[in-house]
Structure formats: C-alpha cells, structure tokens
Amino acid sequence: MTILPRETERATVLHMAGSMGARDLDRLHRHLAGLLTLRKTRIVLDFSDVDHVDYQDAGELAKEFEFVHSYRGELMVAGLSPYVRNILLLAGLHGFLEMSTYGANTYMGPASTQDLRAS
C-alpha cells in the first residue's frame, strides 16, 4: 500500500492505494502521529484507490479515530468503494468513523502546491 499525503485548503489528505493490512495500519499510525505533532488536526483518509481492507485488521481503524480524537482532531474516510465500505461496516466502524463514498477533493478544497512524496 502507498500513502501519499497532501495539503488542501481545509485538511490534510492521505491518499492511499492498494490493499490494507496490519503493516499498513502501522504506517498509517506513524503518518497520523506526524501530522498531529505538526498540529494538523483535520485529516481525510482518501480510500478511492484502496481495493481491499483485511477484515481482521479493519477494526484497528477505530483506534486511529480515537487517537486523532484524543488530540482534538477530526478523521474522515472518503472515496470508499462499496466493497471496502461494506468491509468497514461489517467490522463495526460505522459508529467510529465518518465515512463517505465521495472523493476527498469534493469537499476538502483544491490541493496546495505542497504535495508530499509517497511513502
């Protein structure tokens, strides 16, 4: 899985691509911790290019929501395919994460010129 962070007018978007498993969630946590350290507290996880999330690991996203919230931050998941959305719902995340099938750019504003490299 790749994670490409970029800034928009209203939030930091982490564009993710590929399949997500336990190792990817660890990398995601490090990205989130780095953003929170920089006081970037409005974060969107753009899942528009995520083709699969391991059901057994999907519940770990709830912990990431709680982590961001503990810093008074907001975490949203956008660009979900119906397949990935159903995995997250079946894993019980509907009560933790704000999820949208719309793409991150729809409501987050245009990207700045400070796009960052993929990790």
C-alpha positions in Angstrom: 0.0 0.0 0.0 1.2 3.5 -0.7 0.3 6.6 1.3 0.6 10.0 -0.4 0.0 13.0 1.9 -1.0 16.3 0.5 -2.5 19.6 1.9 -5.7 21.2 0.8 -7.3 24.4 1.9 -9.2 22.7 4.6 -7.4 19.5 5.6 -4.5 17.1 5.1 -5.5 14.3 2.8 -3.8 10.9 3.0 -4.4 9.3 -0.4 -4.0 5.6 -0.1 -3.7 2.9 -2.8 -3.6 -0.8 -2.8 -4.6 -3.4 -0.2 -4.6 -2.5 3.5 -3.3 -5.0 6.2 -1.7 -4.8 9.6 1.6 -3.4 8.5 -0.1 -0.7 6.5 -2.1 0.3 9.6 1.1 0.7 11.5 2.5 3.0 8.7 -0.8 4.9 8.8 -0.5 5.4 12.5 3.0 6.9 12.1 1.7 9.3 9.4 -1.2 10.4 11.7 1.2 10.9 14.6 3.5 13.0 12.5 0.6 15.2 11.3 -0.7 15.6 14.9 2.8 16.6 16.0 2.6 19.4 13.3 -0.8 20.4 14.7 -2.6 19.2 11.5 -5.8 18.0 13.1 -8.2 17.8 10.2 -7.3 14.7 8.3 -9.1 12.8 5.5 -8.1 9.3 4.5 -8.8 9.0 0.8 -9.6 5.4 0.1 -10.5 6.0 -3.6 -7.7 3.7 -4.7 -7.9 1.1 -1.9 -9.1 -2.2 -3.3 -9.2 -4.3 -0.2 -9.0 -3.9 3.6 -8.3 -7.1 5.6 -11.4 -7.6 7.7 -9.4 -8.8 10.7 -7.4 -5.6 10.7 -10.2 -3.2 9.8 -11.1 -2.7 13.5 -7.8 -1.1 14.1 -9.0 2.0 12.2 -11.3 2.7 15.1 -8.2 3.0 17.3 -6.8 5.5 14.8 -10.0 7.6 15.1 -9.7 7.6 18.9 -6.0 8.5 18.6 -6.7 11.5 16.4 -9.7 12.5 18.5 -7.5 12.5 21.6 -5.6 15.4 20.0 -8.9 17.1 19.4 -8.6 16.2 15.7 -11.1 15.1 13.1 -10.6 12.0 11.0 -12.8 11.2 8.0 -12.6 8.4 5.4 -13.6 9.3 1.9 -13.7 7.7 -1.6 -14.9 4.3 -0.4 -15.8 1.7 -2.9 -19.0 -0.2 -2.0 -16.8 -3.3 -1.3 -14.4 -1.6 1.1 -17.3 0.4 2.7 -19.0 -2.9 3.5 -15.9 -4.4 5.0 -15.5 -1.4 7.3 -19.2 -1.5 8.2 -19.1 -5.2 8.9 -16.0 -4.6 11.1 -18.2 -2.3 13.2 -16.6 1.1 12.2 -19.9 2.8 11.3 -20.0 4.2 14.9 -16.4 5.4 14.9 -15.5 6.9 11.6 -17.3 9.4 9.4 -17.3 7.6 6.1 -18.2 8.9 2.6 -18.3 7.4 -0.8 -17.4 10.9 -2.3 -13.8 11.6 -3.1 -11.8 13.7 -0.8 -11.5 16.6 -3.3 -15.3 17.0 -3.4 -15.4 18.8 -0.1 -11.8 19.4 1.0 -10.9 22.1 -1.5 -8.1 22.3 -4.1 -4.7 20.9 -3.4 -1.9 23.3 -2.5 1.5 23.3 -4.2 2.9 21.4 -1.2 2.1 17.8 -2.2 4.4 15.4 -0.4 6.1 12.2 -1.6 4.6 8.8 -1.3 5.8 6.6 1.5 
